[in-house]
Amino acid sequence: MIEPFANDHQSMQIGDLVIENQQDKIIIYGDIDLTFDELGYKQAQQLHELSGKIVQAFEEENLYSKNSAKSKENDDQLDKNIDNPFL
């Protein structure tokens, strides 16, 4: 289980759902089929535990109001124009 917002190198997988940890965001992508059996129950438990830890991190650290933790360099899209190398 990851420690939400603790570092930039942890990740985990539940089914085909991938959760990547970063200091200023949690990235979740993929999909998961929660089947009504023992495996589905275990995956649902993992999702529940993870979402609880994420909410707890928000409540304890008040991260959502700290703009200093966000970094443009770590963002997927920078706010600058670059030359098109194909022209």
PDB file of N, CA, C and O in Angstrom:
ATOM      1  N   MET A   1       0.849  -1.177   0.000  1.00  0.00           N
ATOM      2  CA  MET A   1       0.000   0.000   0.000  1.00  0.00           C
ATOM      3  C   MET A   1       0.897   1.244   0.000  1.00  0.00           C
ATOM      4  O   MET A   1       1.867   1.322   0.754  1.00  0.00           O
ATOM      5  N   ILE A   2       0.562   2.196  -0.843  1.00  0.00           N
ATOM      6  CA  ILE A   2       1.367   3.413  -0.932  1.00  0.00           C
ATOM      7  C   ILE A   2       1.041   4.345   0.232  1.00  0.00           C
ATOM      8  O   ILE A   2      -0.013   4.227   0.858  1.00  0.00           O
ATOM      9  N   GLU A   3       1.938   5.257   0.511  1.00  0.00           N
ATOM     10  CA  GLU A   3       1.735   6.344   1.468  1.00  0.00           C
ATOM     11  C   GLU A   3       1.406   7.583   0.651  1.00  0.00           C
ATOM     12  O   GLU A   3       2.318   8.183   0.082  1.00  0.00           O
ATOM     13  N   PRO A   4       0.140   7.995   0.567  1.00  0.00           N
ATOM     14  CA  PRO A   4      -0.255   9.087  -0.331  1.00  0.00           C
ATOM     15  C   PRO A   4       0.530  10.376  -0.119  1.00  0.00           C
ATOM     16  O   PRO A   4       0.716  10.823   1.013  1.00  0.00           O
ATOM     17  N   PHE A   5       0.985  10.963  -1.212  1.00  0.00           N
ATOM     18  CA  PHE A   5       1.684  12.243  -1.263  1.00  0.00           C
ATOM     19  C   PHE A   5       3.039  12.221  -0.552  1.00  0.00           C
ATOM     20  O   PHE A   5       3.587  13.283  -0.258  1.00  0.00           O
ATOM     21  N   ALA A   6       3.587  11.043  -0.270  1.00  0.00           N
ATOM     22  CA  ALA A   6       4.823  10.953   0.501  1.00  0.00           C
ATOM     23  C   ALA A   6       6.077  11.033  -0.360  1.00  0.00           C
ATOM     24  O   ALA A   6       7.121  11.477   0.117  1.00  0.00           O
ATOM     25  N   ASN A   7       5.995  10.612  -1.618  1.00  0.00           N
ATOM     26  CA  ASN A   7       7.192  10.564  -2.457  1.00  0.00           C
ATOM     27  C   ASN A   7       6.784  10.479  -3.924  1.00  0.00           C
ATOM     28  O   ASN A   7       5.597  10.433  -4.246  1.00  0.00           O
ATOM     29  N   ASP A   8       7.762  10.458  -4.794  1.00  0.00           N
ATOM     30  CA  ASP A   8       7.515  10.420  -6.235  1.00  0.00           C
ATOM     31  C   ASP A   8       7.883   9.080  -6.869  1.00  0.00           C
ATOM     32  O   ASP A   8       8.087   9.017  -8.081  1.00  0.00           O
ATOM     33  N   HIS A   9       7.971   8.024  -6.094  1.00  0.00           N
ATOM     34  CA  HIS A   9       8.429   6.770  -6.686  1.00  0.00           C
ATOM     35  C   HIS A   9       7.575   5.551  -6.349  1.00  0.00           C
ATOM     36  O   HIS A   9       7.873   4.461  -6.840  1.00  0.00           O
ATOM     37  N   GLN A  10       6.547   5.679  -5.552  1.00  0.00           N
ATOM     38  CA  GLN A  10       5.724   4.524  -5.232  1.00  0.00           C
ATOM     39  C   GLN A  10       4.595   4.359  -6.243  1.00  0.00           C
ATOM     40  O   GLN A  10       4.063   5.340  -6.762  1.00  0.00           O
ATOM     41  N   SER A  11       4.243   3.128  -6.510  1.00  0.00           N
ATOM     42  CA  SER A  11       3.052   2.838  -7.296  1.00  0.00           C
ATOM     43  C   SER A  11       2.503   1.496  -6.823  1.00  0.00           C
ATOM     44  O   SER A  11       3.188   0.714  -6.164  1.00  0.00           O
ATOM     45  N   MET A  12       1.257   1.259  -7.179  1.00  0.00           N
ATOM     46  CA  MET A  12       0.635  -0.013  -6.844  1.00  0.00           C
ATOM     47  C   MET A  12      -0.401  -0.325  -7.904  1.00  0.00           C
ATOM     48  O   MET A  12      -0.768   0.535  -8.704  1.00  0.00           O
ATOM     49  N   GLN A  13      -0.866  -1.556  -7.902  1.00  0.00           N
ATOM     50  CA  GLN A  13      -1.851  -1.977  -8.879  1.00  0.00           C
ATOM     51  C   GLN A  13      -2.915  -2.808  -8.185  1.00  0.00           C
ATOM     52  O   GLN A  13      -2.610  -3.674  -7.364  1.00  0.00           O
ATOM     53  N   ILE A  14      -4.170  -2.533  -8.528  1.00  0.00           N
ATOM     54  CA  ILE A  14      -5.307  -3.323  -8.076  1.00  0.00           C
ATOM     55  C   ILE A  14      -6.047  -3.729  -9.344  1.00  0.00           C
ATOM     56  O   ILE A  14      -6.621  -2.875 -10.020  1.00  0.00           O
ATOM     57  N   GLY A  15      -6.044  -4.992  -9.673  1.00  0.00           N
ATOM     58  CA  GLY A  15      -6.573  -5.425 -10.969  1.00  0.00           C
ATOM     59  C   GLY A  15      -5.743  -4.768 -12.057  1.00  0.00           C
ATOM     60  O   GLY A  15      -4.514  -4.844 -12.032  1.00  0.00           O
ATOM     61  N   ASP A  16      -6.399  -4.125 -13.011  1.00  0.00           N
ATOM     62  CA  ASP A  16      -5.682  -3.370 -14.039  1.00  0.00           C
ATOM     63  C   ASP A  16      -5.688  -1.878 -13.735  1.00  0.00           C
ATOM     64  O   ASP A  16      -5.393  -1.063 -14.608  1.00  0.00           O
ATOM     65  N   LEU A  17      -6.020  -1.523 -12.514  1.00  0.00           N
ATOM     66  CA  LEU A  17      -6.019  -0.132 -12.071  1.00  0.00           C
ATOM     67  C   LEU A  17      -4.644   0.188 -11.489  1.00  0.00           C
ATOM     68  O   LEU A  17      -4.188  -0.478 -10.560  1.00  0.00           O
ATOM     69  N   VAL A  18      -3.988   1.206 -12.037  1.00  0.00           N
ATOM     70  CA  VAL A  18      -2.648   1.589 -11.598  1.00  0.00           C
ATOM     71  C   VAL A  18      -2.751   2.887 -10.813  1.00  0.00           C
ATOM     72  O   VAL A  18      -3.410   3.832 -11.248  1.00  0.00           O
ATOM     73  N   ILE A  19      -2.102   2.932  -9.658  1.00  0.00           N
ATOM     74  CA  ILE A  19      -2.088   4.113  -8.802  1.00  0.00           C
ATOM     75  C   ILE A  19      -0.633   4.540  -8.644  1.00  0.00           C
ATOM     76  O   ILE A  19       0.188   3.781  -8.131  1.00  0.00           O
ATOM     77  N   GLU A  20      -0.315   5.761  -9.086  1.00  0.00           N
ATOM     78  CA  GLU A  20       1.045   6.294  -8.974  1.00  0.00           C
ATOM     79  C   GLU A  20       1.051   7.412  -7.940  1.00  0.00           C
ATOM     80  O   GLU A  20       0.178   8.280  -7.936  1.00  0.00           O
ATOM     81  N   ASN A  21       2.024   7.375  -7.090  1.00  0.00           N
ATOM     82  CA  ASN A  21       2.156   8.341  -6.010  1.00  0.00           C
ATOM     83  C   ASN A  21       3.112   9.453  -6.408  1.00  0.00           C
ATOM     84  O   ASN A  21       4.177   9.188  -6.966  1.00  0.00           O
ATOM     85  N   GLN A  22       2.743  10.691  -6.125  1.00  0.00           N
ATOM     86  CA  GLN A  22       3.638  11.829  -6.263  1.00  0.00           C
ATOM     87  C   GLN A  22       3.421  12.731  -5.053  1.00  0.00           C
ATOM     88  O   GLN A  22       2.436  12.582  -4.330  1.00  0.00           O
ATOM     89  N   GLN A  23       4.328  13.651  -4.839  1.00  0.00           N
ATOM     90  CA  GLN A  23       4.214  14.509  -3.663  1.00  0.00           C
ATOM     91  C   GLN A  23       3.073  15.503  -3.768  1.00  0.00           C
ATOM     92  O   GLN A  23       2.555  15.955  -2.748  1.00  0.00           O
ATOM     93  N   ASP A  24       2.666  15.856  -5.000  1.00  0.00           N
ATOM     94  CA  ASP A  24       1.596  16.848  -5.143  1.00  0.00           C
ATOM     95  C   ASP A  24       0.345  16.299  -5.800  1.00  0.00           C
ATOM     96  O   ASP A  24      -0.614  17.041  -6.013  1.00  0.00           O
ATOM     97  N   LYS A  25       0.335  14.994  -6.131  1.00  0.00           N
ATOM     98  CA  LYS A  25      -0.859  14.402  -6.717  1.00  0.00           C
ATOM     99  C   LYS A  25      -0.776  12.881  -6.703  1.00  0.00           C
ATOM    100  O   LYS A  25       0.300  12.295  -6.581  1.00  0.00           O
ATOM    101  N   ILE A  26      -1.938  12.266  -6.829  1.00  0.00           N
ATOM    102  CA  ILE A  26      -2.056  10.826  -6.988  1.00  0.00           C
ATOM    103  C   ILE A  26      -2.645  10.609  -8.374  1.00  0.00           C
ATOM    104  O   ILE A  26      -3.669  11.205  -8.707  1.00  0.00           O
ATOM    105  N   ILE A  27      -2.012   9.765  -9.189  1.00  0.00           N
ATOM    106  CA  ILE A  27      -2.479   9.502 -10.546  1.00  0.00           C
ATOM    107  C   ILE A  27      -3.078   8.093 -10.566  1.00  0.00           C
ATOM    108  O   ILE A  27      -2.427   7.123 -10.178  1.00  0.00           O
ATOM    109  N   ILE A  28      -4.332   8.002 -11.026  1.00  0.00           N
ATOM    110  CA  ILE A  28      -5.036   6.720 -11.087  1.00  0.00           C
ATOM    111  C   ILE A  28      -5.518   6.514 -12.514  1.00  0.00           C
ATOM    112  O   ILE A  28      -6.208   7.369 -13.068  1.00  0.00           O
ATOM    113  N   TYR A  29      -5.158   5.383 -13.112  1.00  0.00           N
ATOM    114  CA  TYR A  29      -5.619   5.089 -14.465  1.00  0.00           C
ATOM    115  C   TYR A  29      -5.778   3.586 -14.654  1.00  0.00           C
ATOM    116  O   TYR A  29      -5.244   2.791 -13.881  1.00  0.00           O
ATOM    117  N   GLY A  30      -6.505   3.216 -15.672  1.00  0.00           N
ATOM    118  CA  GLY A  30      -6.761   1.814 -15.957  1.00  0.00           C
ATOM    119  C   GLY A  30      -8.191   1.466 -15.630  1.00  0.00           C
ATOM    120  O   GLY A  30      -9.050   2.345 -15.554  1.00  0.00           O
ATOM    121  N   ASP A  31      -8.450   0.191 -15.435  1.00  0.00           N
ATOM    122  CA  ASP A  31      -9.801  -0.221 -15.071  1.00  0.00           C
ATOM    123  C   ASP A  31      -9.747  -1.416 -14.146  1.00  0.00           C
ATOM    124  O   ASP A  31      -8.712  -2.061 -13.980  1.00  0.00           O
ATOM    125  N   ILE A  32     -10.879  -1.687 -13.558  1.00  0.00           N
ATOM    126  CA  ILE A  32     -10.977  -2.816 -12.637  1.00  0.00           C
ATOM    127  C   ILE A  32     -12.387  -3.365 -12.722  1.00  0.00           C
ATOM    128  O   ILE A  32     -13.355  -2.607 -12.782  1.00  0.00           O
ATOM    129  N   ASP A  33     -12.501  -4.677 -12.727  1.00  0.00           N
ATOM    130  CA  ASP A  33     -13.789  -5.356 -12.661  1.00  0.00           C
ATOM    131  C   ASP A  33     -13.922  -5.936 -11.262  1.00  0.00           C
ATOM    132  O   ASP A  33     -13.215  -6.879 -10.908  1.00  0.00           O
ATOM    133  N   LEU A  34     -14.817  -5.380 -10.473  1.00  0.00           N
ATOM    134  CA  LEU A  34     -15.046  -5.909  -9.131  1.00  0.00           C
ATOM    135  C   LEU A  34     -16.104  -7.005  -9.234  1.00  0.00           C
ATOM    136  O   LEU A  34     -17.307  -6.742  -9.208  1.00  0.00           O
ATOM    137  N   THR A  35     -15.624  -8.224  -9.350  1.00  0.00           N
ATOM    138  CA  THR A  35     -16.531  -9.359  -9.463  1.00  0.00           C
ATOM    139  C   THR A  35     -17.081  -9.718  -8.090  1.00  0.00           C
ATOM    140  O   THR A  35     -16.437  -9.472  -7.070  1.00  0.00           O
ATOM    141  N   PHE A  36     -18.269 -10.297  -8.069  1.00  0.00           N
ATOM    142  CA  PHE A  36     -18.937 -10.623  -6.804  1.00  0.00           C
ATOM    143  C   PHE A  36     -18.448 -11.987  -6.313  1.00  0.00           C
ATOM    144  O   PHE A  36     -19.181 -12.975  -6.270  1.00  0.00           O
ATOM    145  N   ASP A  37     -17.134 -11.978  -5.936  1.00  0.00           N
ATOM    146  CA  ASP A  37     -16.505 -13.180  -5.414  1.00  0.00           C
ATOM    147  C   ASP A  37     -15.391 -12.763  -4.466  1.00  0.00           C
ATOM    148  O   ASP A  37     -15.273 -11.586  -4.126  1.00  0.00           O
ATOM    149  N   GLU A  38     -14.578 -13.711  -4.040  1.00  0.00           N
ATOM    150  CA  GLU A  38     -13.524 -13.431  -3.063  1.00  0.00           C
ATOM    151  C   GLU A  38     -12.496 -12.433  -3.596  1.00  0.00           C
ATOM    152  O   GLU A  38     -12.067 -11.544  -2.861  1.00  0.00           O
ATOM    153  N   LEU A  39     -12.092 -12.569  -4.874  1.00  0.00           N
ATOM    154  CA  LEU A  39     -11.126 -11.640  -5.457  1.00  0.00           C
ATOM    155  C   LEU A  39     -11.699 -10.227  -5.509  1.00  0.00           C
ATOM    156  O   LEU A  39     -11.021  -9.264  -5.151  1.00  0.00           O
ATOM    157  N   GLY A  40     -12.942 -10.104  -5.953  1.00  0.00           N
ATOM    158  CA  GLY A  40     -13.586  -8.793  -6.001  1.00  0.00           C
ATOM    159  C   GLY A  40     -13.666  -8.155  -4.626  1.00  0.00           C
ATOM    160  O   GLY A  40     -13.465  -6.949  -4.481  1.00  0.00           O
ATOM    161  N   TYR A  41     -13.960  -8.964  -3.618  1.00  0.00           N
ATOM    162  CA  TYR A  41     -14.031  -8.459  -2.244  1.00  0.00           C
ATOM    163  C   TYR A  41     -12.672  -7.945  -1.775  1.00  0.00           C
ATOM    164  O   TYR A  41     -12.587  -6.880  -1.163  1.00  0.00           O
ATOM    165  N   LYS A  42     -11.606  -8.701  -2.060  1.00  0.00           N
ATOM    166  CA  LYS A  42     -10.260  -8.271  -1.657  1.00  0.00           C
ATOM    167  C   LYS A  42      -9.862  -6.984  -2.380  1.00  0.00           C
ATOM    168  O   LYS A  42      -9.260  -6.097  -1.774  1.00  0.00           O
ATOM    169  N   GLN A  43     -10.193  -6.874  -3.670  1.00  0.00           N
ATOM    170  CA  GLN A  43      -9.871  -5.662  -4.412  1.00  0.00           C
ATOM    171  C   GLN A  43     -10.671  -4.471  -3.878  1.00  0.00           C
ATOM    172  O   GLN A  43     -10.142  -3.364  -3.776  1.00  0.00           O
ATOM    173  N   ALA A  44     -11.929  -4.691  -3.543  1.00  0.00           N
ATOM    174  CA  ALA A  44     -12.753  -3.625  -2.970  1.00  0.00           C
ATOM    175  C   ALA A  44     -12.178  -3.163  -1.630  1.00  0.00           C
ATOM    176  O   ALA A  44     -12.185  -1.969  -1.329  1.00  0.00           O
ATOM    177  N   GLN A  45     -11.685  -4.099  -0.835  1.00  0.00           N
ATOM    178  CA  GLN A  45     -11.049  -3.746   0.432  1.00  0.00           C
ATOM    179  C   GLN A  45      -9.812  -2.884   0.196  1.00  0.00           C
ATOM    180  O   GLN A  45      -9.593  -1.904   0.909  1.00  0.00           O
ATOM    181  N   GLN A  46      -9.002  -3.245  -0.800  1.00  0.00           N
ATOM    182  CA  GLN A  46      -7.808  -2.455  -1.113  1.00  0.00           C
ATOM    183  C   GLN A  46      -8.179  -1.041  -1.554  1.00  0.00           C
ATOM    184  O   GLN A  46      -7.558  -0.070  -1.122  1.00  0.00           O
ATOM    185  N   LEU A  47      -9.186  -0.928  -2.410  1.00  0.00           N
ATOM    186  CA  LEU A  47      -9.642   0.397  -2.849  1.00  0.00           C
ATOM    187  C   LEU A  47     -10.142   1.223  -1.677  1.00  0.00           C
ATOM    188  O   LEU A  47      -9.868   2.420  -1.584  1.00  0.00           O
ATOM    189  N   HIS A  48     -10.873   0.579  -0.787  1.00  0.00           N
ATOM    190  CA  HIS A  48     -11.404   1.268   0.393  1.00  0.00           C
ATOM    191  C   HIS A  48     -10.276   1.762   1.298  1.00  0.00           C
ATOM    192  O   HIS A  48     -10.304   2.896   1.776  1.00  0.00           O
ATOM    193  N   GLU A  49      -9.287   0.904   1.527  1.00  0.00           N
ATOM    194  CA  GLU A  49      -8.148   1.284   2.368  1.00  0.00           C
ATOM    195  C   GLU A  49      -7.357   2.432   1.729  1.00  0.00           C
ATOM    196  O   GLU A  49      -6.976   3.384   2.411  1.00  0.00           O
ATOM    197  N   LEU A  50      -7.114   2.339   0.428  1.00  0.00           N
ATOM    198  CA  LEU A  50      -6.370   3.378  -0.268  1.00  0.00           C
ATOM    199  C   LEU A  50      -7.113   4.716  -0.237  1.00  0.00           C
ATOM    200  O   LEU A  50      -6.519   5.749   0.073  1.00  0.00           O
ATOM    201  N   SER A  51      -8.400   4.700  -0.555  1.00  0.00           N
ATOM    202  CA  SER A  51      -9.152   5.963  -0.557  1.00  0.00           C
ATOM    203  C   SER A  51      -9.213   6.561   0.847  1.00  0.00           C
ATOM    204  O   SER A  51      -9.182   7.782   0.996  1.00  0.00           O
ATOM    205  N   GLY A  52      -9.299   5.730   1.864  1.00  0.00           N
ATOM    206  CA  GLY A  52      -9.274   6.226   3.239  1.00  0.00           C
ATOM    207  C   GLY A  52      -7.952   6.898   3.580  1.00  0.00           C
ATOM    208  O   GLY A  52      -7.932   7.937   4.240  1.00  0.00           O
ATOM    209  N   LYS A  53      -6.840   6.303   3.130  1.00  0.00           N
ATOM    210  CA  LYS A  53      -5.524   6.895   3.382  1.00  0.00           C
ATOM    211  C   LYS A  53      -5.354   8.223   2.640  1.00  0.00           C
ATOM    212  O   LYS A  53      -4.730   9.151   3.154  1.00  0.00           O
ATOM    213  N   ILE A  54      -5.914   8.310   1.424  1.00  0.00           N
ATOM    214  CA  ILE A  54      -5.818   9.558   0.662  1.00  0.00           C
ATOM    215  C   ILE A  54      -6.615  10.659   1.367  1.00  0.00           C
ATOM    216  O   ILE A  54      -6.119  11.773   1.532  1.00  0.00           O
ATOM    217  N   VAL A  55      -7.842  10.354   1.781  1.00  0.00           N
ATOM    218  CA  VAL A  55      -8.668  11.341   2.489  1.00  0.00           C
ATOM    219  C   VAL A  55      -8.002  11.748   3.794  1.00  0.00           C
ATOM    220  O   VAL A  55      -8.009  12.927   4.151  1.00  0.00           O
ATOM    221  N   GLN A  56      -7.433  10.800   4.502  1.00  0.00           N
ATOM    222  CA  GLN A  56      -6.740  11.090   5.766  1.00  0.00           C
ATOM    223  C   GLN A  56      -5.561  12.034   5.536  1.00  0.00           C
ATOM    224  O   GLN A  56      -5.326  12.933   6.344  1.00  0.00           O
ATOM    225  N   ALA A  57      -4.816  11.843   4.445  1.00  0.00           N
ATOM    226  CA  ALA A  57      -3.686  12.729   4.142  1.00  0.00           C
ATOM    227  C   ALA A  57      -4.173  14.154   3.908  1.00  0.00           C
ATOM    228  O   ALA A  57      -3.543  15.106   4.368  1.00  0.00           O
ATOM    229  N   PHE A  58      -5.289  14.309   3.196  1.00  0.00           N
ATOM    230  CA  PHE A  58      -5.863  15.642   2.995  1.00  0.00           C
ATOM    231  C   PHE A  58      -6.248  16.272   4.328  1.00  0.00           C
ATOM    232  O   PHE A  58      -5.968  17.447   4.565  1.00  0.00           O
ATOM    233  N   GLU A  59      -6.881  15.505   5.186  1.00  0.00           N
ATOM    234  CA  GLU A  59      -7.353  16.041   6.466  1.00  0.00           C
ATOM    235  C   GLU A  59      -6.202  16.391   7.404  1.00  0.00           C
ATOM    236  O   GLU A  59      -6.251  17.416   8.083  1.00  0.00           O
ATOM    237  N   GLU A  60      -5.181  15.565   7.449  1.00  0.00           N
ATOM    238  CA  GLU A  60      -4.066  15.782   8.364  1.00  0.00           C
ATOM    239  C   GLU A  60      -3.128  16.890   7.902  1.00  0.00           C
ATOM    240  O   GLU A  60      -2.695  17.715   8.707  1.00  0.00           O
ATOM    241  N   GLU A  61      -2.817  16.911   6.633  1.00  0.00           N
ATOM    242  CA  GLU A  61      -1.811  17.838   6.128  1.00  0.00           C
ATOM    243  C   GLU A  61      -2.388  19.076   5.467  1.00  0.00           C
ATOM    244  O   GLU A  61      -1.667  20.038   5.203  1.00  0.00           O
ATOM    245  N   ASN A  62      -3.679  19.053   5.200  1.00  0.00           N
ATOM    246  CA  ASN A  62      -4.329  20.187   4.532  1.00  0.00           C
ATOM    247  C   ASN A  62      -3.618  20.526   3.224  1.00  0.00           C
ATOM    248  O   ASN A  62      -3.440  21.695   2.882  1.00  0.00           O
ATOM    249  N   LEU A  63      -3.220  19.492   2.509  1.00  0.00           N
ATOM    250  CA  LEU A  63      -2.433  19.657   1.275  1.00  0.00           C
ATOM    251  C   LEU A  63      -3.166  20.427   0.189  1.00  0.00           C
ATOM    252  O   LEU A  63      -2.535  21.114  -0.613  1.00  0.00           O
ATOM    253  N   TYR A  64      -4.475  20.323   0.152  1.00  0.00           N
ATOM    254  CA  TYR A  64      -5.210  20.963  -0.929  1.00  0.00           C
ATOM    255  C   TYR A  64      -5.157  22.472  -0.874  1.00  0.00           C
ATOM    256  O   TYR A  64      -5.542  23.127  -1.843  1.00  0.00           O
ATOM    257  N   SER A  65      -4.694  23.053   0.223  1.00  0.00           N
ATOM    258  CA  SER A  65      -4.593  24.513   0.298  1.00  0.00           C
ATOM    259  C   SER A  65      -3.156  25.005   0.194  1.00  0.00           C
ATOM    260  O   SER A  65      -2.911  26.209   0.259  1.00  0.00           O
ATOM    261  N   LYS A  66      -2.209  24.094   0.033  1.00  0.00           N
ATOM    262  CA  LYS A  66      -0.802  24.481  -0.070  1.00  0.00           C
ATOM    263  C   LYS A  66      -0.397  24.523  -1.535  1.00  0.00           C
ATOM    264  O   LYS A  66      -0.227  23.476  -2.161  1.00  0.00           O
ATOM    265  N   ASN A  67      -0.244  25.703  -2.080  1.00  0.00           N
ATOM    266  CA  ASN A  67       0.171  25.824  -3.473  1.00  0.00           C
ATOM    267  C   ASN A  67       1.662  25.573  -3.653  1.00  0.00           C
ATOM    268  O   ASN A  67       2.107  25.294  -4.767  1.00  0.00           O
ATOM    269  N   SER A  68       2.436  25.665  -2.591  1.00  0.00           N
ATOM    270  CA  SER A  68       3.878  25.491  -2.700  1.00  0.00           C
ATOM    271  C   SER A  68       4.266  24.062  -3.084  1.00  0.00           C
ATOM    272  O   SER A  68       5.356  23.844  -3.612  1.00  0.00           O
ATOM    273  N   ALA A  69       3.388  23.086  -2.827  1.00  0.00           N
ATOM    274  CA  ALA A  69       3.710  21.698  -3.144  1.00  0.00           C
ATOM    275  C   ALA A  69       3.580  21.417  -4.633  1.00  0.00           C
ATOM    276  O   ALA A  69       4.112  20.419  -5.120  1.00  0.00           O
ATOM    277  N   LYS A  70       2.894  22.265  -5.351  1.00  0.00           N
ATOM    278  CA  LYS A  70       2.698  22.056  -6.780  1.00  0.00           C
ATOM    279  C   LYS A  70       3.887  22.605  -7.553  1.00  0.00           C
ATOM    280  O   LYS A  70       4.441  23.653  -7.220  1.00  0.00           O
ATOM    281  N   SER A  71       4.251  21.892  -8.563  1.00  0.00           N
ATOM    282  CA  SER A  71       5.411  22.293  -9.354  1.00  0.00           C
ATOM    283  C   SER A  71       5.069  22.248 -10.830  1.00  0.00           C
ATOM    284  O   SER A  71       4.631  21.211 -11.328  1.00  0.00           O
ATOM    285  N   LYS A  72       5.260  23.349 -11.539  1.00  0.00           N
ATOM    286  CA  LYS A  72       5.025  23.377 -12.983  1.00  0.00           C
ATOM    287  C   LYS A  72       5.964  22.415 -13.697  1.00  0.00           C
ATOM    288  O   LYS A  72       5.581  21.831 -14.710  1.00  0.00           O
ATOM    289  N   GLU A  73       7.169  22.237 -13.202  1.00  0.00           N
ATOM    290  CA  GLU A  73       8.112  21.340 -13.849  1.00  0.00           C
ATOM    291  C   GLU A  73       7.625  19.898 -13.790  1.00  0.00           C
ATOM    292  O   GLU A  73       7.964  19.100 -14.663  1.00  0.00           O
ATOM    293  N   ASN A  74       6.841  19.551 -12.782  1.00  0.00           N
ATOM    294  CA  ASN A  74       6.333  18.193 -12.649  1.00  0.00           C
ATOM    295  C   ASN A  74       5.002  18.001 -13.353  1.00  0.00           C
ATOM    296  O   ASN A  74       4.506  16.878 -13.438  1.00  0.00           O
ATOM    297  N   ASP A  75       4.423  19.068 -13.854  1.00  0.00           N
ATOM    298  CA  ASP A  75       3.124  18.989 -14.508  1.00  0.00           C
ATOM    299  C   ASP A  75       3.279  18.372 -15.894  1.00  0.00           C
ATOM    300  O   ASP A  75       4.351  18.425 -16.497  1.00  0.00           O
ATOM    301  N   ASP A  76       2.192  17.786 -16.385  1.00  0.00           N
ATOM    302  CA  ASP A  76       2.227  17.163 -17.702  1.00  0.00           C
ATOM    303  C   ASP A  76       2.296  18.184 -18.826  1.00  0.00           C
ATOM    304  O   ASP A  76       2.847  17.889 -19.886  1.00  0.00           O
ATOM    305  N   GLN A  77       1.749  19.378 -18.620  1.00  0.00           N
ATOM    306  CA  GLN A  77       1.718  20.398 -19.661  1.00  0.00           C
ATOM    307  C   GLN A  77       2.292  21.699 -19.114  1.00  0.00           C
ATOM    308  O   GLN A  77       1.732  22.296 -18.194  1.00  0.00           O
ATOM    309  N   LEU A  78       3.388  22.123 -19.675  1.00  0.00           N
ATOM    310  CA  LEU A  78       3.997  23.376 -19.270  1.00  0.00           C
ATOM    311  C   LEU A  78       3.336  24.527 -20.008  1.00  0.00           C
ATOM    312  O   LEU A  78       2.868  24.351 -21.133  1.00  0.00           O
ATOM    313  N   ASP A  79       3.290  25.688 -19.401  1.00  0.00           N
ATOM    314  CA  ASP A  79       2.686  26.873 -20.007  1.00  0.00           C
ATOM    315  C   ASP A  79       3.711  27.660 -20.807  1.00  0.00           C
ATOM    316  O   ASP A  79       3.959  28.832 -20.524  1.00  0.00           O
ATOM    317  N   LYS A  80       4.298  27.026 -21.791  1.00  0.00           N
ATOM    318  CA  LYS A  80       5.215  27.746 -22.656  1.00  0.00           C
ATOM    319  C   LYS A  80       5.133  27.150 -24.056  1.00  0.00           C
ATOM    320  O   LYS A  80       4.839  25.966 -24.221  1.00  0.00           O
ATOM    321  N   ASN A  81       5.391  27.965 -25.041  1.00  0.00           N
ATOM    322  CA  ASN A  81       5.370  27.515 -26.428  1.00  0.00           C
ATOM    323  C   ASN A  81       6.749  27.004 -26.831  1.00  0.00           C
ATOM    324  O   ASN A  81       7.776  27.551 -26.430  1.00  0.00           O
ATOM    325  N   ILE A  82       6.744  25.955 -27.623  1.00  0.00           N
ATOM    326  CA  ILE A  82       8.002  25.425 -28.131  1.00  0.00           C
ATOM    327  C   ILE A  82       7.908  25.399 -29.667  1.00  0.00           C
ATOM    328  O   ILE A  82       6.815  25.335 -30.229  1.00  0.00           O
ATOM    329  N   ASP A  83       9.048  25.447 -30.318  1.00  0.00           N
ATOM    330  CA  ASP A  83       9.080  25.404 -31.773  1.00  0.00           C
ATOM    331  C   ASP A  83       8.697  23.997 -32.251  1.00  0.00           C
ATOM    332  O   ASP A  83       9.086  22.989 -31.661  1.00  0.00           O
ATOM    333  N   ASN A  84       7.925  23.969 -33.335  1.00  0.00           N
ATOM    334  CA  ASN A  84       7.533  22.702 -33.930  1.00  0.00           C
ATOM    335  C   ASN A  84       8.712  22.171 -34.748  1.00  0.00           C
ATOM    336  O   ASN A  84       9.101  22.810 -35.725  1.00  0.00           O
ATOM    337  N   PRO A  85       9.290  21.031 -34.384  1.00  0.00           N
ATOM    338  CA  PRO A  85      10.460  20.513 -35.099  1.00  0.00           C
ATOM    339  C   PRO A  85      10.115  19.972 -36.497  1.00  0.00           C
ATOM    340  O   PRO A  85      11.022  19.665 -37.270  1.00  0.00           O
ATOM    341  N   PHE A  86       8.838  19.850 -36.829  1.00  0.00           N
ATOM    342  CA  PHE A  86       8.438  19.285 -38.115  1.00  0.00           C
ATOM    343  C   PHE A  86       8.158  20.344 -39.184  1.00  0.00           C
ATOM    344  O   PHE A  86       7.805  20.007 -40.314  1.00  0.00           O
ATOM    345  N   LEU A  87       8.314  21.610 -38.833  1.00  0.00           N
ATOM    346  CA  LEU A  87       8.081  22.685 -39.809  1.00  0.00           C
ATOM    347  C   LEU A  87       9.378  23.187 -40.394  1.00  0.00           C
ATOM    348  O   LEU A  87       9.369  24.089 -41.231  1.00  0.00           O
TER     349      LEU A  87
END
